[in-house]
């Protein structure tokens, strides 16, 4: 497992054992949305702000990662679907662990929607990829969301607990999932998951709401954040990541982070 430990230190701070990850895999799902037209500039900005890693498909590694700015960890996403597909909740494998290694990735990630009609296929792929990751010493981040006909609200704690635990049981090293709304219920998620849990940012919102989500998740035992649009679509991605880092790595408050951002505008 030595290889995993070395690579994990490239995507998680070795002192705080926490992480700030900026997912940039939206290009496959939604196309060149604001903030991801020039991927290299965005990667450089969030790296300058102190992000530990970015997530993206092969296109990120080929066209936007590790430009002229600070170095930053690279997690290659292995699964995908588009917003125009017949079932956007159905994620299929589009890359491999061995190819990610060849491309210099520090980790890989997969997306699984617990409750989707294609859940069985996604779980099978997650298990297979986890075994490959053990073989090659590659960290695996599993994005786990409760989504499907039986899911009335993807933020319900029982459903989020299940989603996070499934990932750990099948071999993920880090789990990304949604926030349950408050620190106490999110602690149920982290307590029931034996690997680090990072919280997703969700839809674009204002600074205060995003920072309150981060602070609540950290108080609930999160190991960090994996926030995309609220970071790369911010008016200043550099400053937003610095403000988030104050909470994640520095245990600062929402008010202190807001002061860094000048009050809380989007």
N, C-alpha and C positions, 0 to 999 in steps of 0.2 A: 504493500500500500504506500510505499515511499513516494512513488510518482504522484499519487493523488495528493499527498500532503504538500509536496512542493508546489504543485499547480494551484491548490486551494489557497496558498499564501499569496498567489498573484491576483486572486479575486476577493480575498477577505483580508482585512487588516490583521497582521500577525500580533499586534499589541492589544487591540480592543476585541478581536475576534468578531468584528462586525463588518458590514459591507454596505456600500452604496452602489447599486447597479442601475444602469440606464438602458432599458430595452429599446432597441431600434429595429425591431423585426417587422414593423408595421408596413413596410414597403410591399411585402407579398400580400398581406391582408387587404390593405387599403390604397396602395400605390404611393406616389411621391407626395405625401402630406406635408403641410408646413413644418419646417424644422428638419426634414429629412431629404430635401431636394439636394443640398450639398452635405453629404454625409461626413466627409472629411472635416469640414468646418465645425460641424456639430460634435463630432468625437473630440476634436481638439478643445472645444469649449468646455465640455463636461469633464474632460481630463484635467484641464487647468483649474476647474473648480474643486477637484479632489475626488472625483468618482473613482471607485475601485475597478469597475469593469463595465463593459457594454455588451449587449446581446444583439446579435443580428444573424441574418442568413449569409450564405457565401458571398453575396453581393457586397456586404459590408467589408469583409476581409479583402475582396478583390478591388474595391473602388473607394474605400473610405477610412480604413483603420490604420493607425500608427503612421500618421502623416508627419508634420514638422513639429508638433507640440509634444507635451508630456506623454510618456508611455502610459498605457492603461490596459487592464486585463481584457482578453477577448473570449467571449463565450459564443460558440456557434450554435445556432438553433437548427434542430434536425427535423422538425415537423412543421406542416403548413396547411392552410386553406385560404381561400379568398372570400371576400364579402359577397361576391357574385355567384359563388358555388351553390349547388342545390341544398347543401347543409353546411353552413360555415362552422358548425360545432364539430364536424368530422375532420380531424387532423390526420394527415398521412405523412409517412417518412419521406423526406426529400434529400437527405444527406446521411453520411455514415460517421461513426466514431473514428475509423481509420483515416478517412479523408480529412476530418477535422484536425487530427494529429498532423497530417502532412501539411496542413495550412497554418500550423503554428498556434492553434487554439489552446487556451488555458483551461477550457471546460466546454461542455456541451449542454444543451437544454432541450427539453421536450414539453409539449403542451398536451394535457389530458383534461377533457371535460367529463367529470363524473356525473352520470345521469343521462348523458347523450345516448342516442340510439346506437351510435358506433362505439360506445364505451369499451366493449369487449376487445375490439381491434386495437384501440389506443392503449389499453392495459397490456395486451400482448406485446405491442411494440415497446412500451416502457420497460417491461421485464427483460426483453431481449437486449435492449440498449444498455440497461443497467449491468447485465452480465458482461457485455463487451467492455464497458467502462472499468469494471473490476479487472478484466484481463489486461487492459492497456494502461491502467493507472490514471484514468481520465475522470475528473469530477463531473457529476451529473446534477444539474438543476432541473427539477420538475415543476412546471407551472400547472397547478391543480385548481380547477374551478368547478363548483357545483352548477351544472347547466343541463337542463333537459326538461322533459315533460313533468317529471315528479318534483321539480325544483321550483317552488313558488317565489323564493327570495334567495339569491345566491349568497347572501351575507348571514344566513341563519347559522348559529354556532354549531349545531349538531352536524349540519351538512359540511361545513368548513372543516370541522374536526375529522370527519371521515375522509374528505379529500386529502388533507395533509398526511394523515396516518397511512393511507394507501401508498403514497409515494415513498415514505420511509420503509414500509414493509416490502416494497418491490425493489429497493436498493438505491434510491436517490440519496445524494449527499447533502443537498440543500433543497428546500421546498419554497416555492413562491405561491402565495394564495391571497385571497381577498381579506380585507379587514371586516371584523364582525360588528364594528360600531362603537365599542368601548374596550378599555384595557382589561377589565375583569373577564369578559367573555373571550377576548383574544388570548388571555392567559390559559384558558381551557384548551385552546388549539395548540399553543406551544408546549404546554405540559403533557399533552397526549401525543406529541411528535418527538421521537428521539433524535432527530437531526435538526440543524438550524432552520428556522422559518423566517423568510423575508416577506414583507407585505407589499402588495401591488398598489399602484396609485390610482387606478381607475380613470374616469373621464376627466377632461380638463376642467379645473375649477380655480378658485382664488387662492392666494398664498396662505391665508390664515387656515382655511379648511384643510389644505394639503398638509401644512405643518402640524396642525392638531391631529390629523390622522397619523403622521409619523410619530409624534410624541406619545400618543395613546398606544400605538403598536409597540414602541420600545418599552413602555411601562408594562405592557402585557407580555414581555419576554421575547420580542422579535430580535432577530440577529441582524436586522437591517432593513433596507428598502429596495424595491425594484420598481422604479417610477420612470415612466417614459414621457408622455405628453406634457405633464406638469413640469418636466425638466427641460426637454428639448424645444418645447413651444413657448417657454417662458421668455419674457422680454430680455432677460439676461440669464441664460443658462449657467454661466460661470457663477454668478452671485447666488442663484437658487441652489446649486449644488453645495456651495460653501455654507449657506444657511442650513440646509438639510444636514450637512456634516457636523455642524455645531450641535445638533440634537443627537444624531446617531453616534458619532465618535466622541463628542465632547460633553454629552449629557446636559446640553444647554436647554433653555426653555423656549416655548413658542414665541414669547415676547422678545427674547434676545435675538431669535432668528429673524423675526419680523423687522426688528430694528436694522438688521443688516440689509434688508430688502427695501427699506424706506417706507414701511407702513402696511403693505399687503395687497397692492394692486396685482392684477394678473400679468 
